[in-house]
Amino acid sequence: MEKEGGSLVDRPRSIAAGEILSNGMRILLAPSGDQFRRLRKAVHTHLQPKAAEAYKDMQRENAMNFILDVLNDPTNHQKHAQRYVTTKAFCDPFIDMVP
């Protein structure tokens, strides 16, 4: 396997999710190569254990809002879950910019 490491590192091609929907910008779906290295470098600092401390309060607040929304309006639980995930996806990368 050590000799074949270069050929084993790549993921199967995902045209619908990896290319059409995300335009090749999802690190989980990116094939190995320059694009993957750039994406990994961009998210590296945000995935370190020290960075988790910066997200703790925001995650707690979003989780509480999600639970309250589901309790107050259980019929729209899917919309509440979608809002929670969207808020998390958009806020986490910018947490360092907030004073």
C-alpha positions in Angstrom: 0.0 0.0 0.0 2.9 2.4 0.6 3.9 2.2 -3.0 0.3 2.7 -4.2 -0.5 5.5 -1.8 -0.8 8.1 -4.6 -3.5 6.1 -6.4 -5.4 5.2 -3.3 -5.7 8.8 -1.9 -8.4 10.0 -4.4 -12.2 9.7 -3.9 -14.7 8.5 -6.4 -15.9 11.2 -8.7 -19.2 12.7 -7.7 -20.6 14.7 -10.5 -24.0 15.8 -9.0 -22.8 16.7 -5.5 -19.2 17.4 -6.1 -19.2 19.3 -9.3 -22.7 20.6 -10.1 -24.1 21.6 -6.7 -20.9 22.7 -5.0 -18.8 23.7 -8.0 -15.9 21.6 -6.7 -15.7 23.7 -3.5 -16.6 21.0 -0.9 -13.5 19.6 0.8 -15.3 16.3 1.5 -16.0 15.8 -2.2 -12.9 17.3 -3.7 -10.5 15.0 -5.6 -6.9 14.9 -4.6 -4.7 17.5 -6.2 -4.1 21.3 -6.1 -7.8 22.1 -5.4 -7.9 19.8 -2.4 -4.6 21.1 -1.0 -6.0 24.7 -1.3 -9.2 23.8 0.4 -7.5 21.9 3.2 -5.1 24.9 3.8 -8.1 27.2 4.0 -10.0 25.2 6.7 -7.0 24.0 8.6 -6.9 26.6 11.3 -10.7 26.4 11.8 -10.5 22.7 12.5 -7.9 22.8 15.2 -8.8 21.9 18.9 -8.1 25.5 20.0 -10.6 26.9 17.5 -13.4 24.8 19.1 -13.4 27.1 22.1 -14.3 30.1 19.8 -17.3 28.2 18.5 -18.7 27.0 21.8 -21.0 30.0 22.7 -22.3 30.3 19.2 -23.0 26.6 18.9 -24.8 26.6 22.3 -27.0 29.6 21.2 -27.9 28.0 17.9 -28.7 24.7 19.6 -31.0 26.4 22.1 -32.8 28.4 19.3 -33.2 25.1 17.4 -34.7 23.3 20.4 -37.1 26.2 21.2 -38.2 26.4 17.6 -39.0 22.7 17.5 -40.8 22.9 20.8 -42.9 25.9 19.7 -43.6 24.7 16.1 -43.0 20.9 15.8 -44.8 20.7 12.5 -41.9 22.6 10.8 -39.1 20.6 12.4 -37.4 20.1 9.1 -37.3 23.8 8.3 -35.9 24.4 11.8 -33.2 21.8 11.2 -32.3 23.4 7.9 -32.0 26.8 9.5 -29.8 25.4 12.2 -27.4 23.8 9.7 -27.4 26.8 7.4 -26.7 29.2 10.3 -23.8 27.0 11.4 -22.4 26.7 7.9 -22.4 30.4 7.3 -21.3 31.6 10.8 -18.5 29.2 11.7 -16.1 30.5 9.0 -16.5 34.1 10.0 -16.3 33.7 13.8 -12.8 35.2 13.9 -14.0 38.4 12.2 -16.5 39.2 15.0 -14.9 41.6 17.5 
